[in-house]
């Protein structure tokens, strides 16, 4: 999957999460499955759906963070980078 397509999908999934007011704190397995099925409708290969959905949640967390540098405070996002 090329970066442009991946970014478009992440943006659409993030928009769906926001529009449907899906909680970004510890989403249930049912919610994750729902979003993974949505990702498939966007054309995401089934083997990449979990990763793309997780990136959408990370994107929302970073987008909503105020004055936080994700490179130095990455552990706050659960991203695993520091």
N, C-alpha and C positions, 0 to 999 in steps of 0.2 A: 504494500500500500504506500503510495507516495505521500510526502508530507502535506501537500496542499489538500488532498482528499481527506487525509487523517484529521487535519485541523478543521476542515468543514464539518466533519462528522462530530468531532468533539464539541464544536460550537453548537450544533443542532441538538445534541444530547443535553448539553448544559442549559440551553434555552428551554428544553422540555422539562428539565428538573425545576428550573425557576418558575416557568409558567404554571406547572401543576403543583407548585409549592411542596415539592418532595423534600423531606428533611435531609440535610446533608450530614447530619450527625448520626453515625452508625446506621446507615440504611439497611433494611432487612434483606434477607436473601430473596424474598419475593419481589421486592423493589428492584434489586439488582438484576434478577431474571427478566423482569418487565423491560428494563432499560436495555438489556442485552438483546432482547427480541426486537426492540425498536432499532437498535444499531444494525441488525441484520436487514431490516427494511430499507435502511439507508445504503446498503451495499457492502457493509463491513463483513469480511469473511468471519465465519463462526469461530475460528481459532483466535481471532483478535478482539472479539467483543468485550471480554472481561477487562482487558487492558484499556481499551478505548473508553469504556464506561468509567473506570477508575480515574483515568486522566480527565474526564469531564468534571468529576467531583473535585479533583485537585485544581483544575482551572477555576472553578467557582470559588474555592477557598482562597486562591491567590488573588483573584480579581476583587474579592470582597475585603481583603486585608488592607488595612490603612497603614501607610508608612512602615511597612515591614519588608526587609530585603530577604527574599526567599532563599538566597544563596547562603546567608549567614544564619537564618532562622528556619531553615528547611525542616527541621525536626518538629516544628510546631504544625506543619502541614501534613505530617506523616509521610512525607515524600522520600525520606531516606537519603536526602542529599544535605551536605553541610559544607 
